[in-house]
Amino acid sequence: MPGTFRYPTPTRVLPPQPSLEQLRKQAKDLLEDYRRDQPAAVAEVQRFERTPDPASFALHDAQRVLARAYGYESWTKL
């Protein structure tokens, strides 16, 4: 179950039996799209990351954003 933390309302819904491999791919895709300045990725990162820095944004940052988009505080908790 999602933790109790103060971030915006989740924007993604996990399937009944989520695949860790698929979640990893989503994080990689989010990172690539953010680096390409894709509007949807930029908006999602800005929504869930306090002070995103495009110059240093890395996979662990994309994983954290993805976890928060699913309603979890961190990738580990996801």
C-alpha positions as CSV (number, residue, x, y, z in Angstrom):
1,M,0.0,0.0,0.0
2,P,1.2,3.5,-0.6
3,G,2.9,5.3,2.3
4,T,1.7,8.4,3.9
5,F,3.8,11.3,2.7
6,R,3.0,14.7,1.4
7,Y,3.4,14.8,-2.3
8,P,0.9,15.6,-5.1
9,T,-1.9,13.0,-5.8
10,P,-0.5,10.0,-7.6
11,T,-1.0,10.1,-11.4
12,R,-0.3,6.5,-12.2
13,V,-2.0,3.2,-11.2
14,L,-0.1,0.0,-10.7
15,P,-1.6,-3.1,-12.4
16,P,-2.7,-6.0,-10.0
17,Q,0.6,-7.8,-10.4
18,P,3.2,-5.2,-11.4
19,S,6.5,-6.3,-13.1
20,L,9.7,-4.9,-11.7
21,E,11.2,-5.2,-15.1
22,Q,8.4,-3.1,-16.6
23,L,8.8,-0.5,-13.8
24,R,12.5,-0.3,-14.6
25,K,11.8,0.2,-18.3
26,Q,9.3,3.0,-17.4
27,A,11.9,4.7,-15.3
28,K,14.5,4.5,-18.1
29,D,11.9,5.8,-20.6
30,L,11.0,8.7,-18.2
31,L,14.7,9.6,-17.9
32,E,15.2,9.6,-21.7
33,D,12.1,11.6,-22.3
34,Y,13.1,14.1,-19.6
35,R,16.5,14.5,-21.2
36,R,14.8,15.1,-24.6
37,D,12.7,17.8,-23.0
38,Q,9.5,16.0,-23.8
39,P,6.6,18.0,-22.3
40,A,4.8,15.2,-20.5
41,A,8.0,13.9,-18.9
42,V,9.1,17.4,-17.9
43,A,5.7,18.0,-16.3
44,E,5.8,14.7,-14.4
45,V,9.3,15.4,-13.1
46,Q,8.3,18.9,-12.0
47,R,5.2,17.6,-10.3
48,F,7.0,15.0,-8.2
49,E,10.5,16.3,-7.7
50,R,11.1,19.3,-5.4
51,T,14.0,20.9,-7.3
52,P,14.8,19.0,-10.5
53,D,18.1,19.8,-12.1
54,P,18.2,18.7,-15.7
55,A,22.0,18.8,-15.8
56,S,22.3,16.1,-13.1
57,F,19.0,14.3,-13.4
58,A,19.8,10.5,-13.3
59,L,18.1,7.1,-13.3
60,H,17.7,7.1,-9.5
61,D,15.9,10.5,-9.8
62,A,13.6,9.1,-12.5
63,Q,12.9,6.0,-10.4
64,R,12.0,8.3,-7.4
65,V,9.7,10.4,-9.6
66,L,8.0,7.2,-11.0
67,A,7.5,5.8,-7.5
68,R,5.9,9.1,-6.4
69,A,3.7,9.1,-9.5
70,Y,2.4,5.6,-8.3
71,G,1.9,7.0,-4.8
72,Y,5.0,5.8,-3.0
73,E,7.6,7.9,-1.3
74,S,10.6,6.1,-2.9
75,W,11.6,3.5,-5.4
76,T,12.5,1.1,-2.6
77,K,9.0,1.4,-1.1
78,L,7.4,0.9,-4.5
